[in-house]
Amino acid sequence: MESRKNLRKIITIWLACIILVLSLAVPATARELVELERGCTLNLTYKYESSFFAGEEVKIYKVADFTLDGLYELAGDFAEYPVDVKNIKNQDEWNAVCDTLVAYVAADSILPAATATTNSDGVASFEDLEVGLYLVSGVVADYVDDGTVVFADFLISVPGIDEADKWVYDVDAKPKSVYHEPVYEEVEYSVVKLWKDSSNESKRPKSIKIDVIKDGKVVETVELSAKNNWSYSWKALEDGSSWLVVERNVPKDYTATFETKQTTFVVTNTYTPDQQPPTGDDFNSTPYIIAICVCGLLLIVVGIIRYKKETEETKENEAV
């Protein structure tokens, strides 16, 4: 009787182990799938302190599609840019991607996917949007005296995710804003080139070219190399103009980001040959299941042998 109980325990433990491994095999990002064909809405409120900004034009650009595994893939006018949107680890990296895409929009005069004007409540509404990742253009609104309120460029996922980790197809957002008043003094700007290609320095080109862009127009093209420490500086009047930089002809097997840090622009090339980003569901449970099955079967066999042996011993004792 005791042997039967032990055998049942062995089988129960074995089945529990298999169930555990199967549960671990489920991707960590196993939220419900995005409804790729569903139309979305995006409502953006432009407010600074107690003031709402009406009559402001807002442009949005669809930069990436959702993939079946819940990641992003550059699309449309952005599909061929050497920008990584699949392996982003933190908000700083997303900010760098945003700055990079903004620079490409200005440099290549990319047309927006949609345009809207803010109403009396400062709300710009976009309806029937395709599912994807969108770039919202910055807005510079006149404010008191000579000052302006600058609403930042940003990236936003449509649909978004709520606190319950569910997809939300009607998205509301409030762009970040700061007050700015031009100082009308000469300021020094600079662009610095960084390389992230440890042990692959031989892959770098001898030089690269950078377009310097003011208010959406290229004002000069400069060459950076080891001779000038991969950097360049220029001076200009700080009059509220928008400055950006873009690297042309990014080297093969490199991705690029163009970060804006006050008056310094950081251009970073990262070596990513044949990059295969993780999909979130590449856990291979097969070897573990096989191992548990084999061990479980061995335990069952041992249990059966032991059960038969004990049964035979019991019969012999009863015969005596």
Secondary structure, 3 states (H helix, E strand, C coil): CHHHHHHHHHHHHHHHHHHHHHHHCCCCCCCCCCCCCCCEEEEEECEECCEECCCCEEEEEEEEEECCCCCEEECHHHCCCCCCCCCCCCHHHHHHHHHHHHHHHHHHCCCCCEEEECCCCCEEEEEEECCEEEEECCEEEECCCCCEEEECCEEEEECEECCCCCEECEEEECCCEEEECCCCCEEEEEEEEEEECCCCHHHCCCEEEEEEEECCEEEEEEEEEHHHCCEEEEEEECCCCCEEEEEECCCCCEEEEEEEECCEEEEEEEECCCCCCCCCCCCCCHHHHHHHHHHHHHHHHHHHHHHHHHHHHHHHHHHC
